[in-house]
């Protein structure tokens, strides 16, 4: 029963990722999947089928017209997938460690690529703002041709007074936080790819990803959170606040998942119907849920809720 629930959940998450992310970022799912299957010495028709499908989709995607933002995504994706597969071949067992280190290496390589071709981050931001604004104008024709000023510093922008300003804040926020958002998409895509890799590969190179309820990381990461929050309270230069905002988003997302893992452990005996009802109840309070799960994940650093919820045998039932 648990195996069927897990398979259904992975199928649902993969479908959601394909619908939302793959039109823009397919390489973060198909790339790791194809490369992992290739280095695992494929011998079955099923393995070669998925390699061919993934390779064909990626060739078509790389052949599409691109802007500076799309070129950056493709370059970062190549660096990320290459690093992730290399770390896998190096024998690093933890999927989270491999994905995190690959994201860091991809970020460094992308910065080097920007430097080599004399590309400024401001140019990337402007391209993302322009593309996102045009996409919004396809839905809301009454928006002006250009975003209303100011949209240069979303980190200090006050509450907007009209809908156009709200949209401008959203698209500027996307441009400002694009490195962190890209890293999160990459890590999610890699987790899904690794899950399906173990379903497809005949002789996978690594152990399957650990269940969500067992997700945790080094507790010392909390000091990065403390430092980042401290930098937001001082008058740091814009470039420092820009880096801090992206790092904070990544770390907060990790703690949100850790809080979700605590909730998953608490609901380990709940039926899918109960879990579905709880999701529907929490959906209208999404902002509170995001903050609450994140705080729960941070508190788990010291309180270790899952150890407290374990039965006397020490093994969760």
ZISUL-V338275 format. One line per field, one symbol per residue. phi: phi as a letter, one per 30 degrees, with the letter a starting at -180 (. if undefined). psi: psi as a letter, one per 20 degrees, with the letter a starting at -180 (. if undefined). burial: 1 if it has 16 or more other C-alpha atoms within 10 Angstrom, else 0. A space follows every 50 residues. Layout:
phi=???
psi=???
burial=???
This chain:
phi=.dddddddddddddddddddcdecbdddcddedddddddchdbcdddddd ddddddddddddddebcdddddddddddddddddddddddjddddddddd dddddddddddddeddchccddddedddddddddddddccdddddbdddd bdbddbddddcbddddddddddddddcdddddddddddddddddddeddc ddbddbddeddedcdabeddddddddddddddccddeedddddddddddd ddddddddddddddddcdcddeddddddddddedcedddddddddddddd eccheddddddediced
psi=ghhhggggghgghggggggghhhglhhighghggghhgijmpiqhgghgh gggggghhggghiqqqagghhgggghgggggggghghghijohpgggggg hhgghhgghhghggghjlpqhhggghggggghghghhhgniiqrhqpqqq jhnihjprpqirgghghhhghhgghgjhgggggggghghhggghghgihg qhmqhrqqqqqhijprapiiihhhgggghghiirmqqghghggggggggg ghhghghghhhghhghkhiqqhggggghghhhgilgghgggghghghghh hhhmhhhhiqrhiiop.
burial=00000000000001001100110011111111111110010100001101 10011011001000000011011101111111111011000011110111 11111110110000000000000111111101110100000010001000 11011000000001101111111111111111111111111111111101 11011101100010110000010010010011000000001101111111 11111111111111110000000000000000000000010011111111 10001100000000000
